[in-house]
C-alpha cells in the first residue's frame, strides 16, 4: 500500500515501480452489493447539431479529458511519464483525505471511440493496481448528441475499498471516503465545464515536472 503520512516521497521511483504491478482485482469478482456502482453525467454545453465541429466544444472537451485536466487537484493529482501513450499508461494518483495523503497506482487499460447516426463518443478507462487502497475501474467518456448538439461528460465506475485494508483505513473511509469520492465527481464536472468553455479556470496543459535522470512527470496545477 503506497500511503504516506508525512515526509517526501520520490515520485519517479514510485511511478517506475508500477511497471511490474498487476491489477489488484479480478473483474469476475465485481457484483452488487459488495461493490459500489456509480454513473455521473455532466452537461458541458452545446454546439451545432450534427457530428463534432472542428475546434468546437466536443473537441476541446475531449482534449481536456485525454489530459486528465478535469481532475480537481485539491482532491486528486496525477503523475505520469510525459511522453507515455495514453493506452497502457501507468499513473500515480495522489489522493487527499483530511490529514492524509495517499499515493496509488492505476493503469489505462482501454481507449475507445464510437460514432453512430445519433452520437459521437470518445473515452478511456483506468483500473487499479496492486497497492491501491481501492479496487475497481473508472470509465471517462465525452459524448456529443447529434440531434441536440449537447456535449456530455460521463464518468462510470465500479469500486470497493480493498478487503485487506487496515482497520484505521476502513474507519477513515466510512467517515470521509465516500463523501470525498462523490465530491470528486461533482467537482470534476464543474472544472471540466469551466475549462471547456474558456471560463476563469485557464490552466489547460499540465506543468512538466523534471526529476533527476530521464523521468519526466506530469503534475496538474491547482485552480488559482
DAUR-V686088 format. One record per backbone hydrogen bond with DSSP energy under -1.0 kcal/mol. NH is the residue of the N-H (numbers start at 0). CO is the residue of the C=O. E is the energy in kcal/mol with one decimal. If there is no record, write none. Layout:
NH;CO;E
NH;CO;E
This chain:
1;130;-1.1
2;0;-1.3
3;100;-1.6
10;8;-1.2
13;9;-1.8
14;10;-2.8
15;11;-2.5
16;12;-1.8
17;14;-1.3
18;15;-1.4
20;17;-1.7
23;127;-1.6
28;25;-3.0
29;26;-1.3
34;30;-1.3
35;158;-3.2
37;156;-2.5
39;154;-2.8
41;152;-2.4
43;150;-2.8
44;150;-1.2
46;148;-1.8
49;145;-2.0
55;52;-2.1
59;55;-2.3
60;56;-2.6
61;57;-2.6
62;58;-2.1
63;59;-1.9
64;60;-2.5
65;61;-2.7
66;62;-1.5
67;64;-1.3
68;63;-2.5
70;67;-1.2
74;71;-2.4
75;71;-2.5
76;93;-2.0
78;91;-2.1
81;215;-2.9
83;80;-1.7
87;107;-2.2
88;85;-1.8
90;105;-2.7
91;78;-2.6
92;103;-3.4
93;76;-3.0
94;101;-2.7
95;74;-2.0
96;99;-1.6
99;96;-2.7
100;3;-1.1
101;94;-3.1
102;1;-1.9
103;92;-2.6
105;90;-2.4
106;126;-2.2
107;88;-2.6
108;124;-1.4
109;124;-1.1
111;122;-2.8
113;120;-3.0
115;118;-2.8
119;143;-2.0
120;113;-3.2
121;141;-2.0
122;111;-2.5
123;139;-2.0
124;109;-2.3
125;137;-1.9
126;106;-2.2
127;135;-2.1
128;104;-2.4
129;21;-2.4
131;128;-2.2
134;159;-2.3
136;157;-1.9
137;125;-2.2
138;155;-3.5
139;123;-2.9
140;153;-2.5
141;121;-3.2
142;151;-3.1
143;119;-3.0
144;149;-2.7
145;117;-2.1
148;144;-2.7
150;44;-3.1
151;142;-3.2
152;41;-2.9
153;140;-2.8
154;39;-2.8
155;138;-2.5
156;37;-2.1
157;136;-1.9
158;35;-2.0
159;134;-1.4
161;132;-3.0
164;161;-2.2
169;165;-2.0
170;166;-2.3
171;167;-2.2
172;168;-2.6
173;169;-2.1
174;170;-1.8
175;171;-3.4
176;171;-1.0
177;172;-1.2
179;175;-2.6
180;176;-2.6
181;177;-2.3
182;178;-1.9
183;179;-2.4
184;180;-1.6
185;181;-2.0
186;182;-2.9
187;183;-2.6
188;184;-1.7
189;185;-1.7
190;186;-2.9
191;187;-2.5
192;188;-2.1
193;189;-1.9
194;190;-2.6
195;191;-2.9
196;192;-1.7
197;194;-1.1
198;193;-3.4
206;218;-1.5
208;216;-2.3
210;214;-1.6
216;208;-2.2
218;206;-1.9
